[in-house]
Amino acid sequence: MIRRLFAIAVMAALPLHAAAQFPRSFFDGLFGSREQVETRRAKQPLEFDYNVHADWFFVNNEYGASDESYDPSRTMTGIRVTPSLGLRYTHKAGVHRLMGGIDLLKEFGANPVGRGAESSVRQENWDIFREITLFYQFSGGWGKTSFTGVAGAYPRYLTEGKYTTAILSDKVRFYDNNLEGLLLKFRRPRSYYEVGADWNGKYGTDRRERFNIFSYGDVYLAKWLHFGWQAMFQHYAGSVNVKGVVDDHFLNPWLKFDFTPYVPLQEFSLQTGAFAAYQFDRRTGGSPVFPLGADVVLDVRNWGVGVRNEAYYGKGLLPFWFDTDAAGNMYGPDLYYRSTFWRMDSIPFYDRLEVYWTPRITDFLRAKVSAVFHFGDAYFGWQQIATLIFDLDALRHPRRKEAEVVREVPSIFL
């Protein structure tokens, strides 16, 4: 019943989006001029609000060169639509939004095959209804600082940090699309900061209690120099049947030398950073593990076509991958969100080379096409990746400067 109600709500929102395509004169005649609308909003600041965010993705992994020892060769493709409805209250201190929605994911090819779990018609119909989103959001500003705070179960696209695969793998970034907890974002003319929390495991009989805290920062020290970081603190605790706690903490401070203002290119930068991790399986009583390393990232782009190469030297970031918990279950992807290539089984070196194209379409429609090659002691394999992202908020409010609108090219797979 709930799913059907949400489906009806989504259909009801479609005419609103269609109305946005009419010329301004239509709205002037129907609702009055823009100035009149703003005057009414000042007198009646509570209004209906809505948004639709859509991601189409295609990822083809070809890892036969490494015998699929890190990740299987496969194709993942589909479309995700995240509609939300709610209320918006505007006053001089800022904008309050109370939103509810649902996450719909249609994976192409997930059709019944006539046997086992995959024989159910739910694979191609009702299983597209994934998670409900319910969140409160406030956007405001003080002086030169703009602030956005989010609390509840909110879509991942509200985060703006450029987290690499050393924190979030391609698979986690797309299939774990919603976060449950808090998000705080701060923007100034020469800096951006965010910190968030995702409570993704409630203590249960077999379900382990778990949460993570993540953060990203980017500070302009000079026209040609940035300082920043990406970090994640993860607490992977136990359940009634499986005791034990694993700590997985990661910090990557970096310096970015941006030569773009001095050359006729869209991007020409060199970034270098340190990797510091703390990992401890408290159940075994052993010593903590401290994987350390450093990376260099070169990014060159013009006319939307670019090359990004990340070379890392150091310890592997998934030391407990093959270890087991008290019930004999391998930690593997249940513990780690990172790309499995950061496991680095044989030598302390990993290189990720991406050739990409990011055409500039509009503020509300972005695209990216990439070819990603992975290297270690040998060639591991490559990926073909394509994404298309639509954000109705950016279409409805093209001139809005609030912090929740992502102006950077959003990439599902960094």
Buried (B, 14 or more C-beta within 10 A) or exposed (E): EEEEEBBEBBEEBEEBBEEEEEEEEEBEEEEEEEEEEEEEEEEEBEEEBBBBBBBBBBBBBEBEBBEBEBBEBEEBEBBBBBBBBBEBBBEEEBBBBBBBBBBBBBBBEBEEEEEEEEEEEEBBEEBBBBBBBBBBBBBBBEEEBBBBBBBBBBBBBBBBBBBBBBBBBBBBBBBBBBBBBBBBBBBEEEBBBBBBBBBBBEEEEEEBBBBBBBBBBBBBEEEBEBBBBBBBBBBBBBBEEBBBBBBBBBBBBBBBEBEBEEEEBBBBBBBEBBBBBBBBBBBEEEEEBEBEBBBBBBBBBEEBBBEBBBBBBBBBBBBBBEBEBEEEBEBBBEBBBBBBBBBBBEEBBBBBBBBBBBEEEEBBBBBBBBEBBBBBEEEBBBBBBBBBBBBBBBBBBEEBEBBBBBEEBBBBBB
